[in-house]
Amino acid sequence: MGENAIDQELHHSNDALEQLATVTRLRCVECASLYPGVSEQPRYRCDCGGVLDVEAEVRYPSPHETVIQNETRDSTTSANDVSFIADTRWQRLFDERASQSLVQPNRGEEQLLDSSGVWRYRELILPVPEYYIVTRPEGNTGLYSVGRENCDKHHNGHSSLGHYAELDTFYLKHEGENPTGSFKDRGMTVGVTMANLLGARAVACASTGNTSASLASYAAQLGLPCIVFLPATNVAAGKLAQSLAYGAITVRIDGDFDDAMRLVEQVCNELGIYLLNSLNPFRIEGQKAIALELLQQLDWEAPDWLILPAGNLGNTSAIGKAFRQALQLGLTHRMPRIASIQAAGANPFYRSYRHGFRHREQVYAQTVATAIKIGDPVSYARARQVIEQTNGVVEEVTDEEILEAKAVIDRAGIGCEPASAATLAGARKLVQKGIIKHNDMVAGILTGNLLKDTHTGIPEFKQDTAIGANIESVRTYLAGTLSF
């Protein structure tokens, strides 16, 4: 690239950063201190140590651009406020974008963004010029009707999930259908876009596997060095393989995820590397699209309950925030109650919830569900607010309950990694406790693809010897296995 081209690139980047700085700011979840949304040195925490949340003006796109305003005051309203209900223009805008076909050759940049299940909602995600956006695209994940009554008759196997959870109207949204096989892609497209806009030299994360796979993929797309910090043990082979295949520099830590998280934060601050764990508030903004897309798939009707696995608590935080903003903008007329489900061996959030969040619990995490094997979740404060604001609940399920639920999901032909099955196990448990009613409208999130972990909870192949290569041998073998 010539010198003039480089100068022009820097000029455009500075203009974009200045524009972003005028419409965004960061607020501490703990003490409410405010910081600029964009600064020379990226900020991930408040001076008090609390995590930060993005506050941004929401503008309806030109040619009819409007700054959303609070009816009770003249100042511009943050997307966090819920003091009024707007009209249905946002629904029409997003529905029009969603009606566009998926990516095809020679399509314009705007149409490419419309085909992304994140950037379709860009006014609510991150107001940046299209030029800087790094997308595959992501999102557009399936929403399966699996309840006893709402299951399609041509998918009878799916109704086994509704019968298992004892729910009449039950939906499962499978985030394992994202490009790298997990929900992390929704946050990472926004996080790596910010890294691109800021001119980051490298990106890094700590991970139990899914975060590293996603970051490595998006960083490779941008041609940016990627460093991932992994625990020395209990990282599923499929996830590690993705990070290595995408060219990440992999650092294995003699410790657990929480040790890796503490170390990567220190390394990023000292070396000027852009951190892309859910501690990064802009990454959380991308994960809001899970809820926005779910609402759109349900024709903008929020469920009574939204159930999801809970590890580092980024999804609980993002999804709760998205529903709150959707209510403010008139995208939906109510907030669902949110149920965060933890593994019993990695349950600090559940323990805190049990005593009314009087103090923050930490544990040494042990569970077969490696994606949520976290003992000191980064987004605790954000998620606590969501549970309190939605009259939500936190529940725990044992590894045995997780694996039993996973087998039901797998046999239905949907499949998921172990952590995802906490959603179904949690739904079943909450129904049995009478907290969720049989006729409630319930939506659950499956966070990762079955192929992320091809060992845990997968039946072993038991055919010890090969049979003869003739029809008689096959007939005899099948006679002992089929009952029809």
Secondary structure as UniProt FT lines:
FT   HELIX           3..23
FT   STRAND          24..28
FT   TURN            29..31
FT   STRAND          34..36
FT   TURN            47..48
FT   STRAND          51..57
FT   STRAND          59..60
FT   TURN            62..63
FT   STRAND          66..67
FT   TURN            71..72
FT   TURN            79..80
FT   HELIX           89..98
FT   TURN            105..106
FT   HELIX           109..114
FT   TURN            117..118
FT   HELIX           119..121
FT   HELIX           122..125
FT   HELIX           130..132
FT   STRAND          143..145
FT   TURN            148..150
FT   HELIX           153..158
FT   HELIX           159..165
FT   STRAND          169..174
FT   HELIX           175..177
FT   TURN            179..180
FT   HELIX           184..198
FT   STRAND          203..206
FT   HELIX           210..222
FT   STRAND          226..231
FT   HELIX           237..245
FT   TURN            246..247
FT   STRAND          249..253
FT   HELIX           257..271
FT   STRAND          274..275
FT   TURN            278..279
FT   HELIX           281..287
FT   HELIX           289..297
FT   TURN            298..300
FT   STRAND          305..309
FT   HELIX           314..328
FT   TURN            329..330
FT   STRAND          337..343
FT   TURN            344..345
FT   HELIX           348..354
FT   TURN            355..357
FT   HELIX           370..372
FT   TURN            378..379
FT   HELIX           380..389
FT   TURN            390..391
FT   STRAND          393..397
FT   HELIX           399..411
FT   TURN            412..413
FT   HELIX           418..421
FT   HELIX           422..432
FT   TURN            433..434
FT   TURN            438..439
FT   STRAND          441..446
FT   HELIX           450..452
FT   TURN            456..457
FT   HELIX           471..479
FT   TURN            480..481
//
